[in-house]
């Protein structure tokens, strides 16, 4: 971001977010997860590979997260 003179707000918009607060928390390390789509958009905008920016991890039980989300909504 610094090298390309890209602001946090500009990069958040490129990721598809209306606000830049999540990006700020991500940059500070307050949050540890990011959906694939915004990660791809950020990397594309900065013209770098996704794995240059993020540690790619595949969840071995993706159905578990959907169940957890349903519990949180209920």
Secondary structure, DSSP 8 states (H G I E B T S, - for coil): -TTTT--HHHHHHHHT-S-SHHHHHHHHTS-----HHHHHHHHHHHTS-HHHHS-----S-HHHHHHHHHHHH-
